[in-house]
Amino acid sequence: MTRSGAALVMLLVGLGALGDPAPLREQARIEYLIASVELMHDVQFIRNGSSYDAHAAADHMRRKLRIAGSRVRSAEDFIRYCASVSSVTGRPYQVRFADGHVEPAATLLSRKLAEFDRTHPPSNAAGH
């Protein structure tokens, strides 16, 4: 993620862009996932057999996050409830890359979350 993207994540977290349900660190982790998806212009996100671009996929995740409300307390909850499976059909979301390979969205998002955690270790100053 670029510096401007990281700054955007922190600004959104500071403004409470995701609402109250998740602690600030989890909000930052979740917004990082959504922003990462939105910046992936060379992939298609497959939901219930239809393909969507990165912007549409990110918008869908934001809608599902709003609907999920306080049920989402962590980035792992976000992946589980909002970004990896259709709540209508139960079918897993998939990601098709430019080279043609397809993988579950949950796999991609878990990898992105690990990337965030490696580059943004938790602060121990607040006793977390």
Sequence and secondary structure as in RCSB ss.txt:
>XXXX:A:sequence
MTRSGAALVMLLVGLGALGDPAPLREQARIEYLIASVELMHDVQFIRNGSSYDAHAAADHMRRKLRIAGSRVRSA
EDFIRYCASVSSVTGRPYQVRFADGHVEPAATLLSRKLAEFDRTHPPSNAAGH
>XXXX:A:secstr
  HHHHHHHHHHHHTTTT SSS HHHHHHHHHHHHHHHT TTEEEEETTEEE HHHHHHHHHHHHHHHGGG  SH
HHHHHHHSSB TTT  B EEEETTS EEEHHHHHHHHHHHHHHHS   TTTT 
